């Protein structure tokens, strides 16, 4: 097989079914991290494991938005700022609404259980033809939460650098890959 360039095309970023926007020229970075647990025994001592247990995998998605839908970004930022615009962790809503509905996130909250997780999909668009080996379609991560959000201020075009962390869903599946046209 020949060595060649691989071009994936524009990466469209969706949160749920809503189109958030697309990244700068740096693209979208997907980092998969397998989790292993060493099993130490008397036979091998406390430094060298006799076996390694597979404990699943997590993923991180990082990108720098150059064009985006502000309403969708604001929904994501509610993780930090709350829906009322107040910063940081705020007390639970007296109305009994969930943390995600009331825009609050207490220290110690369970993100998935409290409704702070979301679906992230990275879609390659337009599909690139004639590029052997390019990944096909869209990566869909079903259980995600916002990691870091940073942005620049000033006269230069604003860019948001986002990091999204993904964990397996209830059935243990971290992501799926589907056809671009699906």
VMD Tcl script that builds the backbone (N, CA, C; Angstrom):
set m [mol new atoms 546]
animate dup $m
set s [atomselect $m all]
$s set {name element resname resid chain x y z} {
  {N N UNK 1 A 0.850 -1.179 0.000}
  {CA C UNK 1 A 0.000 0.000 0.000}
  {C C UNK 1 A 0.890 1.235 0.000}
  {N N UNK 2 A 0.488 2.242 -0.733}
  {CA C UNK 2 A 1.276 3.465 -0.859}
  {C C UNK 2 A 1.103 4.366 0.356}
  {N N UNK 3 A 2.146 5.114 0.650}
  {CA C UNK 3 A 2.078 6.132 1.691}
  {C C UNK 3 A 1.510 7.381 1.045}
  {N N UNK 4 A 0.484 7.974 1.670}
  {CA C UNK 4 A -0.181 9.127 1.072}
  {C C UNK 4 A -0.726 10.057 2.150}
  {N N UNK 5 A -1.158 11.235 1.717}
  {CA C UNK 5 A -1.792 12.181 2.622}
  {C C UNK 5 A -3.215 11.716 2.914}
  {N N UNK 6 A -3.725 12.077 4.088}
  {CA C UNK 6 A -5.093 11.762 4.466}
  {C C UNK 6 A -5.794 13.074 4.806}
  {N N UNK 7 A -6.921 13.334 4.156}
  {CA C UNK 7 A -7.669 14.578 4.364}
  {C C UNK 7 A -9.069 14.218 4.827}
  {N N UNK 8 A -9.435 14.678 6.014}
  {CA C UNK 8 A -10.741 14.339 6.568}
  {C C UNK 8 A -11.823 15.355 6.249}
  {N N UNK 9 A -11.477 16.558 5.839}
  {CA C UNK 9 A -12.488 17.571 5.557}
  {C C UNK 9 A -12.903 18.310 6.818}
  {N N UNK 10 A -13.803 19.238 6.658}
  {CA C UNK 10 A -14.314 20.064 7.748}
  {C C UNK 10 A -14.947 19.199 8.831}
  {N N UNK 11 A -14.632 19.457 10.077}
  {CA C UNK 11 A -15.221 18.728 11.199}
  {C C UNK 11 A -16.360 19.552 11.775}
  {N N UNK 12 A -17.590 19.081 11.561}
  {CA C UNK 12 A -18.771 19.734 12.132}
  {C C UNK 12 A -19.006 19.131 13.515}
  {N N UNK 13 A -19.261 19.976 14.502}
  {CA C UNK 13 A -19.405 19.542 15.888}
  {C C UNK 13 A -20.864 19.727 16.316}
  {N N UNK 14 A -21.479 18.642 16.744}
  {CA C UNK 14 A -22.867 18.670 17.207}
  {C C UNK 14 A -22.903 18.354 18.689}
  {N N UNK 15 A -23.784 19.041 19.398}
  {CA C UNK 15 A -24.085 18.730 20.784}
  {C C UNK 15 A -25.538 18.290 20.779}
  {N N UNK 16 A -25.759 17.008 21.091}
  {CA C UNK 16 A -27.086 16.445 20.872}
  {C C UNK 16 A -27.351 16.465 19.373}
  {N N UNK 17 A -28.513 16.963 18.969}
  {CA C UNK 17 A -28.837 17.078 17.544}
  {C C UNK 17 A -28.559 18.490 17.026}
  {N N UNK 18 A -28.025 19.367 17.884}
  {CA C UNK 18 A -27.829 20.766 17.510}
  {C C UNK 18 A -26.409 21.016 17.018}
  {N N UNK 19 A -26.308 21.735 15.920}
  {CA C UNK 19 A -25.016 22.035 15.302}
  {C C UNK 19 A -24.351 23.174 16.057}
  {N N UNK 20 A -23.263 22.844 16.793}
  {CA C UNK 20 A -22.529 23.844 17.570}
  {C C UNK 20 A -21.707 24.740 16.668}
  {N N UNK 21 A -20.949 24.159 15.739}
  {CA C UNK 21 A -20.107 24.949 14.849}
  {C C UNK 21 A -18.974 24.113 14.325}
  {N N UNK 22 A -17.904 24.777 13.881}
  {CA C UNK 22 A -16.745 24.032 13.418}
  {C C UNK 22 A -15.461 24.637 13.927}
  {N N UNK 23 A -14.423 23.812 13.831}
  {CA C UNK 23 A -13.155 24.153 14.453}
  {C C UNK 23 A -12.288 25.015 13.558}
  {N N UNK 24 A -11.233 25.535 14.162}
  {CA C UNK 24 A -10.230 26.297 13.425}
  {C C UNK 24 A -9.429 25.329 12.556}
  {N N UNK 25 A -8.420 25.842 11.910}
  {CA C UNK 25 A -7.591 25.040 11.010}
  {C C UNK 25 A -6.893 23.875 11.711}
  {N N UNK 26 A -6.829 23.888 13.016}
  {CA C UNK 26 A -6.180 22.807 13.763}
  {C C UNK 26 A -7.037 21.534 13.794}
  {N N UNK 27 A -8.321 21.647 13.498}
  {CA C UNK 27 A -9.202 20.494 13.483}
  {C C UNK 27 A -9.645 20.059 14.867}
  {N N UNK 28 A -10.146 18.846 14.949}
  {CA C UNK 28 A -10.652 18.259 16.192}
  {C C UNK 28 A -9.735 17.101 16.568}
  {N N UNK 29 A -9.284 17.089 17.814}
  {CA C UNK 29 A -8.422 16.017 18.291}
  {C C UNK 29 A -9.235 15.041 19.132}
  {N N UNK 30 A -9.195 13.766 18.759}
  {CA C UNK 30 A -9.835 12.707 19.535}
  {C C UNK 30 A -8.726 11.905 20.200}
  {N N UNK 31 A -8.800 11.791 21.521}
  {CA C UNK 31 A -7.792 11.036 22.255}
  {C C UNK 31 A -8.490 9.942 23.050}
  {N N UNK 32 A -8.151 8.707 22.742}
  {CA C UNK 32 A -8.736 7.553 23.418}
  {C C UNK 32 A -7.758 7.059 24.473}
  {N N UNK 33 A -8.280 6.803 25.686}
  {CA C UNK 33 A -7.415 6.368 26.783}
  {C C UNK 33 A -7.945 5.080 27.399}
  {N N UNK 34 A -7.314 3.947 27.064}
  {CA C UNK 34 A -7.722 2.699 27.708}
  {C C UNK 34 A -7.356 2.729 29.191}
  {N N UNK 35 A -8.170 2.078 29.983}
  {CA C UNK 35 A -7.952 2.014 31.432}
  {C C UNK 35 A -7.592 0.586 31.821}
  {N N UNK 36 A -6.475 0.428 32.500}
  {CA C UNK 36 A -6.005 -0.885 32.912}
  {C C UNK 36 A -5.746 -0.883 34.414}
  {N N UNK 37 A -5.970 -2.041 35.027}
  {CA C UNK 37 A -5.725 -2.213 36.447}
  {C C UNK 37 A -4.703 -3.332 36.627}
  {N N UNK 38 A -3.524 -2.996 37.163}
  {CA C UNK 38 A -2.526 -4.049 37.372}
  {C C UNK 38 A -2.950 -4.973 38.515}
  {N N UNK 39 A -2.682 -6.263 38.334}
  {CA C UNK 39 A -2.990 -7.244 39.366}
  {C C UNK 39 A -1.662 -7.741 39.932}
  {N N UNK 40 A -1.376 -7.300 41.162}
  {CA C UNK 40 A -0.126 -7.678 41.829}
  {C C UNK 40 A -0.346 -8.925 42.679}
  {N N UNK 41 A 0.658 -9.790 42.677}
  {CA C UNK 41 A 0.587 -11.038 43.445}
  {C C UNK 41 A 1.914 -11.276 44.168}
  {N N UNK 42 A 1.884 -12.204 45.100}
  {CA C UNK 42 A 3.115 -12.606 45.781}
  {C C UNK 42 A 4.145 -13.148 44.787}
  {N N UNK 43 A 3.673 -13.839 43.770}
  {CA C UNK 43 A 4.572 -14.478 42.805}
  {C C UNK 43 A 5.422 -13.456 42.048}
  {N N UNK 44 A 4.875 -12.266 41.799}
  {CA C UNK 44 A 5.599 -11.252 41.017}
  {C C UNK 44 A 6.024 -10.047 41.859}
  {N N UNK 45 A 5.579 -9.956 43.067}
  {CA C UNK 45 A 5.951 -8.832 43.923}
  {C C UNK 45 A 5.032 -7.634 43.725}
  {N N UNK 46 A 5.354 -6.562 44.453}
  {CA C UNK 46 A 4.467 -5.392 44.451}
  {C C UNK 46 A 4.771 -4.389 43.332}
  {N N UNK 47 A 5.785 -4.629 42.513}
  {CA C UNK 47 A 6.142 -3.683 41.452}
  {C C UNK 47 A 5.743 -4.160 40.052}
  {N N UNK 48 A 5.767 -5.458 39.824}
  {CA C UNK 48 A 5.461 -6.007 38.503}
  {C C UNK 48 A 4.148 -6.770 38.574}
  {N N UNK 49 A 3.150 -6.376 37.774}
  {CA C UNK 49 A 1.879 -7.098 37.816}
  {C C UNK 49 A 1.999 -8.474 37.154}
  {N N UNK 50 A 1.270 -9.433 37.695}
  {CA C UNK 50 A 1.219 -10.758 37.078}
  {C C UNK 50 A 0.278 -10.738 35.877}
  {N N UNK 51 A -0.714 -9.859 35.931}
  {CA C UNK 51 A -1.638 -9.700 34.810}
  {C C UNK 51 A -2.172 -8.265 34.829}
  {N N UNK 52 A -2.826 -7.904 33.786}
  {CA C UNK 52 A -3.424 -6.567 33.660}
  {C C UNK 52 A -4.898 -6.759 33.320}
  {N N UNK 53 A -5.773 -6.065 34.057}
  {CA C UNK 53 A -7.203 -6.180 33.820}
  {C C UNK 53 A -7.674 -4.982 33.012}
  {N N UNK 54 A -8.405 -5.245 31.928}
  {CA C UNK 54 A -8.974 -4.182 31.100}
  {C C UNK 54 A -10.176 -3.584 31.822}
  {N N UNK 55 A -10.178 -2.278 32.047}
  {CA C UNK 55 A -11.257 -1.605 32.772}
  {C C UNK 55 A -12.016 -0.618 31.884}
  {N N UNK 56 A -11.957 -0.826 30.576}
  {CA C UNK 56 A -12.708 0.029 29.662}
  {C C UNK 56 A -11.850 1.143 29.089}
  {N N UNK 57 A -12.512 2.177 28.614}
  {CA C UNK 57 A -11.814 3.261 27.943}
  {C C UNK 57 A -12.608 4.554 28.094}
  {N N UNK 58 A -11.898 5.664 28.137}
  {CA C UNK 58 A -12.512 6.992 28.089}
  {C C UNK 58 A -11.940 7.720 26.876}
  {N N UNK 59 A -12.505 8.867 26.583}
  {CA C UNK 59 A -12.011 9.663 25.454}
  {C C UNK 59 A -12.076 11.137 25.812}
  {N N UNK 60 A -11.209 11.905 25.177}
  {CA C UNK 60 A -11.241 13.362 25.276}
  {C C UNK 60 A -11.326 13.924 23.864}
  {N N UNK 61 A -12.152 14.922 23.706}
  {CA C UNK 61 A -12.305 15.620 22.431}
  {C C UNK 61 A -11.894 17.052 22.686}
  {N N UNK 62 A -10.951 17.556 21.925}
  {CA C UNK 62 A -10.561 18.955 22.103}
  {C C UNK 62 A -10.545 19.644 20.749}
  {N N UNK 63 A -10.935 20.893 20.768}
  {CA C UNK 63 A -11.000 21.676 19.534}
  {C C UNK 63 A -11.061 23.153 19.884}
  {N N UNK 64 A -10.777 23.956 18.886}
  {CA C UNK 64 A -10.846 25.404 19.010}
  {C C UNK 64 A -11.923 25.873 18.040}
  {N N UNK 65 A -13.043 26.348 18.585}
  {CA C UNK 65 A -14.135 26.837 17.734}
  {C C UNK 65 A -13.755 28.179 17.117}
  {N N UNK 66 A -13.963 28.306 15.826}
  {CA C UNK 66 A -13.760 29.584 15.148}
  {C C UNK 66 A -15.108 30.168 14.705}
  {N N UNK 67 A -16.102 29.303 14.435}
  {CA C UNK 67 A -17.471 29.731 14.132}
  {C C UNK 67 A -18.408 28.833 14.922}
  {N N UNK 68 A -19.391 29.442 15.593}
  {CA C UNK 68 A -20.274 28.649 16.431}
  {C C UNK 68 A -21.612 29.337 16.608}
  {N N UNK 69 A -22.566 28.552 17.098}
  {CA C UNK 69 A -23.894 29.032 17.455}
  {C C UNK 69 A -23.826 29.418 18.935}
  {N N UNK 70 A -23.962 30.690 19.234}
  {CA C UNK 70 A -23.794 31.172 20.613}
  {C C UNK 70 A -24.812 30.567 21.566}
  {N N UNK 71 A -26.040 30.322 21.090}
  {CA C UNK 71 A -27.059 29.741 21.972}
  {C C UNK 71 A -26.657 28.338 22.433}
  {N N UNK 72 A -26.065 27.550 21.540}
  {CA C UNK 72 A -25.633 26.202 21.905}
  {C C UNK 72 A -24.435 26.281 22.846}
  {N N UNK 73 A -23.490 27.167 22.540}
  {CA C UNK 73 A -22.321 27.330 23.412}
  {C C UNK 73 A -22.742 27.777 24.807}
  {N N UNK 74 A -23.724 28.665 24.892}
  {CA C UNK 74 A -24.219 29.142 26.187}
  {C C UNK 74 A -24.803 27.984 27.004}
  {N N UNK 75 A -25.503 27.052 26.342}
  {CA C UNK 75 A -26.035 25.877 27.039}
  {C C UNK 75 A -24.895 25.054 27.640}
  {N N UNK 76 A -23.821 24.880 26.867}
  {CA C UNK 76 A -22.667 24.139 27.379}
  {C C UNK 76 A -22.023 24.865 28.553}
  {N N UNK 77 A -21.912 26.176 28.438}
  {CA C UNK 77 A -21.250 26.966 29.478}
  {C C UNK 77 A -22.062 27.042 30.759}
  {N N UNK 78 A -23.329 26.645 30.710}
  {CA C UNK 78 A -24.140 26.612 31.935}
  {C C UNK 78 A -23.502 25.689 32.962}
  {N N UNK 79 A -22.692 24.747 32.484}
  {CA C UNK 79 A -21.946 23.858 33.375}
  {C C UNK 79 A -21.101 24.673 34.348}
  {N N UNK 80 A -20.505 25.775 33.862}
  {CA C UNK 80 A -19.657 26.630 34.697}
  {C C UNK 80 A -20.414 27.796 35.301}
  {N N UNK 81 A -21.239 28.430 34.503}
  {CA C UNK 81 A -21.818 29.709 34.890}
  {C C UNK 81 A -23.257 29.630 35.375}
  {N N UNK 82 A -23.908 28.478 35.226}
  {CA C UNK 82 A -25.312 28.369 35.591}
  {C C UNK 82 A -26.174 29.045 34.535}
  {N N UNK 83 A -27.450 28.732 34.510}
  {CA C UNK 83 A -28.326 29.298 33.482}
  {C C UNK 83 A -28.649 30.757 33.760}
  {N N UNK 84 A -28.456 31.213 34.982}
  {CA C UNK 84 A -28.747 32.609 35.303}
  {C C UNK 84 A -27.534 33.509 35.078}
  {N N UNK 85 A -26.401 32.916 34.706}
  {CA C UNK 85 A -25.207 33.707 34.446}
  {C C UNK 85 A -24.291 33.847 35.646}
  {N N UNK 86 A -24.710 33.318 36.812}
  {CA C UNK 86 A -23.837 33.412 37.987}
  {C C UNK 86 A -22.704 32.420 37.846}
  {N N UNK 87 A -21.539 32.749 38.354}
  {CA C UNK 87 A -20.375 31.886 38.190}
  {C C UNK 87 A -20.227 30.920 39.342}
  {N N UNK 88 A -19.651 29.770 39.029}
  {CA C UNK 88 A -19.278 28.820 40.066}
  {C C UNK 88 A -20.415 27.936 40.519}
  {N N UNK 89 A -20.175 27.217 41.583}
  {CA C UNK 89 A -21.162 26.302 42.130}
  {C C UNK 89 A -22.147 27.072 42.998}
  {N N UNK 90 A -23.418 26.882 42.742}
  {CA C UNK 90 A -24.466 27.593 43.473}
  {C C UNK 90 A -25.376 26.593 44.171}
  {N N UNK 91 A -26.128 27.027 45.175}
  {CA C UNK 91 A -26.991 26.101 45.905}
  {C C UNK 91 A -28.068 25.498 45.015}
  {N N UNK 92 A -28.620 24.374 45.445}
  {CA C UNK 92 A -29.706 23.742 44.696}
  {C C UNK 92 A -30.903 24.666 44.611}
  {N N UNK 93 A -31.662 24.486 43.540}
  {CA C UNK 93 A -32.860 25.294 43.329}
  {C C UNK 93 A -33.917 24.943 44.364}
  {N N UNK 94 A -34.562 25.933 44.974}
  {CA C UNK 94 A -35.616 25.642 45.949}
  {C C UNK 94 A -36.850 25.045 45.295}
  {N N UNK 95 A -36.955 25.128 43.961}
  {CA C UNK 95 A -38.137 24.601 43.273}
  {C C UNK 95 A -38.091 23.090 43.126}
  {N N UNK 96 A -36.952 22.468 43.452}
  {CA C UNK 96 A -36.835 21.026 43.329}
  {C C UNK 96 A -36.404 20.584 41.940}
  {N N UNK 97 A -36.079 21.537 41.055}
  {CA C UNK 97 A -35.616 21.177 39.715}
  {C C UNK 97 A -34.257 20.501 39.819}
  {N N UNK 98 A -33.948 19.683 38.804}
  {CA C UNK 98 A -32.633 19.028 38.810}
  {C C UNK 98 A -31.558 20.074 38.634}
  {N N UNK 99 A -30.328 19.692 38.908}
  {CA C UNK 99 A -29.204 20.624 38.792}
  {C C UNK 99 A -29.115 21.205 37.392}
  {N N UNK 100 A -29.285 20.372 36.361}
  {CA C UNK 100 A -29.177 20.860 34.987}
  {C C UNK 100 A -30.314 21.821 34.652}
  {N N UNK 101 A -31.536 21.538 35.156}
  {CA C UNK 101 A -32.679 22.402 34.870}
  {C C UNK 101 A -32.561 23.742 35.571}
  {N N UNK 102 A -32.025 23.747 36.773}
  {CA C UNK 102 A -31.957 24.987 37.536}
  {C C UNK 102 A -30.658 25.745 37.300}
  {N N UNK 103 A -29.714 25.114 36.587}
  {CA C UNK 103 A -28.461 25.802 36.310}
  {C C UNK 103 A -27.515 25.787 37.489}
  {N N UNK 104 A -27.602 24.767 38.325}
  {CA C UNK 104 A -26.710 24.689 39.472}
  {C C UNK 104 A -25.895 23.409 39.392}
  {N N UNK 105 A -24.715 23.441 39.933}
  {CA C UNK 105 A -23.881 22.252 39.998}
  {C C UNK 105 A -23.135 22.300 41.317}
  {N N UNK 106 A -23.518 21.422 42.210}
  {CA C UNK 106 A -22.881 21.383 43.509}
  {C C UNK 106 A -21.621 20.533 43.471}
  {N N UNK 107 A -20.654 20.870 44.310}
  {CA C UNK 107 A -19.468 20.035 44.451}
  {C C UNK 107 A -19.931 18.670 44.930}
  {N N UNK 108 A -19.463 17.638 44.284}
  {CA C UNK 108 A -19.872 16.280 44.607}
  {C C UNK 108 A -21.035 15.774 43.775}
  {N N UNK 109 A -21.585 16.609 42.895}
  {CA C UNK 109 A -22.702 16.180 42.045}
  {C C UNK 109 A -22.271 15.066 41.103}
  {N N UNK 110 A -23.168 14.151 40.819}
  {CA C UNK 110 A -22.945 13.104 39.825}
  {C C UNK 110 A -23.411 13.665 38.483}
  {N N UNK 111 A -22.478 13.877 37.575}
  {CA C UNK 111 A -22.797 14.598 36.344}
  {C C UNK 111 A -23.827 13.889 35.477}
  {N N UNK 112 A -23.677 12.600 35.285}
  {CA C UNK 112 A -24.636 11.883 34.442}
  {C C UNK 112 A -25.996 11.805 35.128}
  {N N UNK 113 A -25.999 11.442 36.402}
  {CA C UNK 113 A -27.248 11.289 37.145}
  {C C UNK 113 A -27.996 12.613 37.290}
  {N N UNK 114 A -27.258 13.719 37.411}
  {CA C UNK 114 A -27.891 15.032 37.602}
  {C C UNK 114 A -28.244 15.726 36.287}
  {N N UNK 115 A -28.022 15.044 35.167}
  {CA C UNK 115 A -28.440 15.612 33.887}
  {C C UNK 115 A -27.431 16.536 33.230}
  {N N UNK 116 A -26.169 16.502 33.633}
  {CA C UNK 116 A -25.158 17.380 33.039}
  {C C UNK 116 A -24.423 16.732 31.877}
  {N N UNK 117 A -24.672 15.448 31.593}
  {CA C UNK 117 A -23.990 14.819 30.464}
  {C C UNK 117 A -24.775 15.097 29.180}
  {N N UNK 118 A -24.096 14.972 28.049}
  {CA C UNK 118 A -24.718 15.252 26.755}
  {C C UNK 118 A -24.060 14.387 25.689}
  {N N UNK 119 A -24.681 14.355 24.511}
  {CA C UNK 119 A -24.172 13.618 23.359}
  {C C UNK 119 A -23.325 14.563 22.517}
  {N N UNK 120 A -22.167 14.092 22.064}
  {CA C UNK 120 A -21.314 14.873 21.172}
  {C C UNK 120 A -21.079 14.061 19.913}
  {N N UNK 121 A -21.222 14.726 18.779}
  {CA C UNK 121 A -20.959 14.061 17.506}
  {C C UNK 121 A -20.012 14.924 16.683}
  {N N UNK 122 A -18.973 14.293 16.150}
  {CA C UNK 122 A -18.017 14.966 15.277}
  {C C UNK 122 A -18.233 14.373 13.891}
  {N N UNK 123 A -18.650 15.216 12.959}
  {CA C UNK 123 A -18.981 14.746 11.625}
  {C C UNK 123 A -18.040 15.349 10.597}
  {N N UNK 124 A -17.481 14.524 9.769}
  {CA C UNK 124 A -16.599 14.972 8.696}
  {C C UNK 124 A -17.463 15.443 7.533}
  {N N UNK 125 A -17.307 16.711 7.135}
  {CA C UNK 125 A -18.140 17.248 6.069}
  {C C UNK 125 A -17.382 18.280 5.270}
  {N N UNK 126 A -17.487 18.366 3.968}
  {CA C UNK 126 A -18.148 17.361 3.128}
  {C C UNK 126 A -17.301 16.108 3.074}
  {N N UNK 127 A -17.929 14.976 2.744}
  {CA C UNK 127 A -17.143 13.745 2.639}
  {C C UNK 127 A -16.032 13.928 1.608}
  {N N UNK 128 A -14.846 13.477 1.920}
  {CA C UNK 128 A -13.706 13.601 1.018}
  {C C UNK 128 A -13.566 12.303 0.248}
  {N N UNK 129 A -13.534 12.393 -1.076}
  {CA C UNK 129 A -13.377 11.186 -1.883}
  {C C UNK 129 A -11.954 11.095 -2.400}
  {N N UNK 130 A -11.532 9.887 -2.695}
  {CA C UNK 130 A -10.201 9.676 -3.249}
  {C C UNK 130 A -9.091 9.765 -2.221}
  {N N UNK 131 A -9.425 9.700 -0.964}
  {CA C UNK 131 A -8.400 9.764 0.095}
  {C C UNK 131 A -8.435 8.457 0.858}
  {N N UNK 132 A -7.661 7.498 0.415}
  {CA C UNK 132 A -7.623 6.188 1.053}
  {C C UNK 132 A -7.236 6.305 2.520}
  {N N UNK 133 A -7.907 5.564 3.338}
  {CA C UNK 133 A -7.545 5.494 4.741}
  {C C UNK 133 A -8.169 6.571 5.622}
  {N N UNK 134 A -8.874 7.541 5.013}
  {CA C UNK 134 A -9.513 8.568 5.826}
  {C C UNK 134 A -10.673 7.953 6.596}
  {N N UNK 135 A -10.861 8.336 7.878}
  {CA C UNK 135 A -11.963 7.770 8.645}
  {C C UNK 135 A -13.300 8.126 7.998}
  {N N UNK 136 A -14.203 7.191 8.002}
  {CA C UNK 136 A -15.511 7.421 7.397}
  {C C UNK 136 A -16.498 7.927 8.441}
  {N N UNK 137 A -17.337 8.842 8.049}
  {CA C UNK 137 A -18.502 9.205 8.812}
  {C C UNK 137 A -18.303 10.028 10.055}
  {N N UNK 138 A -19.203 9.783 11.010}
  {CA C UNK 138 A -19.282 10.591 12.213}
  {C C UNK 138 A -18.978 9.740 13.441}
  {N N UNK 139 A -18.261 10.339 14.373}
  {CA C UNK 139 A -18.025 9.727 15.671}
  {C C UNK 139 A -19.077 10.278 16.624}
  {N N UNK 140 A -19.801 9.379 17.279}
  {CA C UNK 140 A -20.851 9.797 18.213}
  {C C UNK 140 A -20.528 9.253 19.598}
  {N N UNK 141 A -20.365 10.166 20.559}
  {CA C UNK 141 A -20.085 9.834 21.952}
  {C C UNK 141 A -21.353 10.161 22.745}
  {N N UNK 142 A -21.912 9.171 23.456}
  {CA C UNK 142 A -23.228 9.346 24.079}
  {C C UNK 142 A -23.219 9.914 25.488}
  {N N UNK 143 A -22.106 9.818 26.204}
  {CA C UNK 143 A -22.075 10.300 27.587}
  {C C UNK 143 A -20.861 11.201 27.758}
  {N N UNK 144 A -21.091 12.506 27.636}
  {CA C UNK 144 A -20.005 13.491 27.651}
  {C C UNK 144 A -20.288 14.591 28.661}
  {N N UNK 145 A -19.225 15.256 29.064}
  {CA C UNK 145 A -19.359 16.439 29.905}
  {C C UNK 145 A -18.256 17.415 29.531}
  {N N UNK 146 A -18.499 18.680 29.792}
  {CA C UNK 146 A -17.552 19.726 29.423}
  {C C UNK 146 A -16.377 19.724 30.372}
  {N N UNK 147 A -15.166 19.710 29.819}
  {CA C UNK 147 A -13.949 19.772 30.619}
  {C C UNK 147 A -13.515 21.210 30.792}
  {N N UNK 148 A -12.763 21.723 29.836}
  {CA C UNK 148 A -12.226 23.084 29.934}
  {C C UNK 148 A -12.829 23.980 28.856}
  {N N UNK 149 A -12.934 25.240 29.167}
  {CA C UNK 149 A -13.405 26.253 28.218}
  {C C UNK 149 A -12.527 27.475 28.401}
  {N N UNK 150 A -11.837 27.871 27.356}
  {CA C UNK 150 A -11.043 29.098 27.426}
  {C C UNK 150 A -11.252 29.871 26.138}
  {N N UNK 151 A -11.096 31.167 26.209}
  {CA C UNK 151 A -11.304 31.988 25.023}
  {C C UNK 151 A -10.456 33.237 25.109}
  {N N UNK 152 A -10.226 33.837 23.948}
  {CA C UNK 152 A -9.448 35.066 23.893}
  {C C UNK 152 A -10.369 36.274 23.797}
  {N N UNK 153 A -9.906 37.395 24.309}
  {CA C UNK 153 A -10.617 38.665 24.183}
  {C C UNK 153 A -9.705 39.631 23.438}
  {N N UNK 154 A -10.273 40.555 22.719}
  {CA C UNK 154 A -9.473 41.537 22.000}
  {C C UNK 154 A -9.966 41.724 20.582}
  {N N UNK 155 A -9.147 42.361 19.769}
  {CA C UNK 155 A -9.562 42.686 18.411}
  {C C UNK 155 A -9.407 41.522 17.443}
  {N N UNK 156 A -8.662 40.512 17.803}
  {CA C UNK 156 A -8.506 39.328 16.967}
  {C C UNK 156 A -9.786 38.492 17.049}
  {N N UNK 157 A -10.121 37.746 15.985}
  {CA C UNK 157 A -11.333 36.910 15.990}
  {C C UNK 157 A -11.325 35.996 17.216}
  {N N UNK 158 A -12.418 36.009 17.952}
  {CA C UNK 158 A -12.522 35.198 19.159}
  {C C UNK 158 A -12.555 33.720 18.806}
  {N N UNK 159 A -11.881 32.933 19.598}
  {CA C UNK 159 A -11.867 31.481 19.463}
  {C C UNK 159 A -12.137 30.888 20.833}
  {N N UNK 160 A -12.950 29.866 20.861}
  {CA C UNK 160 A -13.208 29.128 22.105}
  {C C UNK 160 A -12.491 27.798 22.025}
  {N N UNK 161 A -11.629 27.520 22.997}
  {CA C UNK 161 A -10.962 26.222 23.091}
  {C C UNK 161 A -11.765 25.385 24.075}
  {N N UNK 162 A -12.313 24.294 23.593}
  {CA C UNK 162 A -13.142 23.438 24.433}
  {C C UNK 162 A -12.529 22.052 24.555}
  {N N UNK 163 A -12.740 21.449 25.691}
  {CA C UNK 163 A -12.340 20.072 25.935}
  {C C UNK 163 A -13.569 19.346 26.466}
  {N N UNK 164 A -13.910 18.256 25.819}
  {CA C UNK 164 A -15.070 17.459 26.212}
  {C C UNK 164 A -14.567 16.081 26.603}
  {N N UNK 165 A -15.016 15.592 27.756}
  {CA C UNK 165 A -14.603 14.274 28.244}
  {C C UNK 165 A -15.764 13.304 28.071}
  {N N UNK 166 A -15.452 12.092 27.662}
  {CA C UNK 166 A -16.479 11.099 27.360}
  {C C UNK 166 A -16.220 9.814 28.145}
  {N N UNK 167 A -17.301 9.234 28.643}
  {CA C UNK 167 A -17.236 7.964 29.363}
  {C C UNK 167 A -18.201 6.992 28.686}
  {N N UNK 168 A -18.040 5.697 28.908}
  {CA C UNK 168 A -18.960 4.731 28.292}
  {C C UNK 168 A -20.393 4.921 28.789}
  {N N UNK 169 A -21.354 4.541 27.935}
  {CA C UNK 169 A -22.758 4.598 28.344}
  {C C UNK 169 A -23.088 3.394 29.217}
  {N N UNK 170 A -24.357 3.228 29.579}
  {CA C UNK 170 A -24.760 2.162 30.505}
  {C C UNK 170 A -24.425 0.769 29.976}
  {N N UNK 171 A -24.355 0.604 28.660}
  {CA C UNK 171 A -24.029 -0.706 28.099}
  {C C UNK 171 A -22.528 -0.882 27.880}
  {N N UNK 172 A -21.729 0.103 28.304}
  {CA C UNK 172 A -20.281 0.001 28.202}
  {C C UNK 172 A -19.703 0.512 26.889}
  {N N UNK 173 A -20.544 1.058 26.022}
  {CA C UNK 173 A -20.081 1.538 24.720}
  {C C UNK 173 A -19.635 2.992 24.817}
  {N N UNK 174 A -18.407 3.277 24.385}
  {CA C UNK 174 A -17.867 4.628 24.443}
  {C C UNK 174 A -18.331 5.473 23.264}
  {N N UNK 175 A -18.308 4.911 22.058}
  {CA C UNK 175 A -18.698 5.683 20.869}
  {C C UNK 175 A -19.153 4.738 19.764}
  {N N UNK 176 A -19.783 5.320 18.753}
  {CA C UNK 176 A -20.121 4.609 17.528}
  {C C UNK 176 A -19.607 5.424 16.358}
  {N N UNK 177 A -19.391 4.766 15.240}
  {CA C UNK 177 A -19.004 5.445 14.004}
  {C C UNK 177 A -20.079 5.132 12.991}
  {N N UNK 178 A -20.638 6.182 12.396}
  {CA C UNK 178 A -21.708 5.981 11.421}
  {C C UNK 178 A -21.324 6.619 10.092}
  {N N UNK 179 A -22.098 6.311 9.084}
  {CA C UNK 179 A -21.890 6.891 7.765}
  {C C UNK 179 A -22.191 8.378 7.813}
  {N N UNK 180 A -21.485 9.171 7.018}
  {CA C UNK 180 A -21.729 10.617 6.953}
  {C C UNK 180 A -23.158 10.890 6.544}
  {N N UNK 181 A -23.699 10.057 5.686}
  {CA C UNK 181 A -25.044 10.279 5.155}
  {C C UNK 181 A -26.128 9.669 6.032}
  {N N UNK 182 A -25.762 9.097 7.181}
  {CA C UNK 182 A -26.759 8.435 8.044}
  {C C UNK 182 A -27.628 9.444 8.744}
}
mol reanalyze $m
mol bondsrecalc $m
mol representation Tube
mol addrep $m
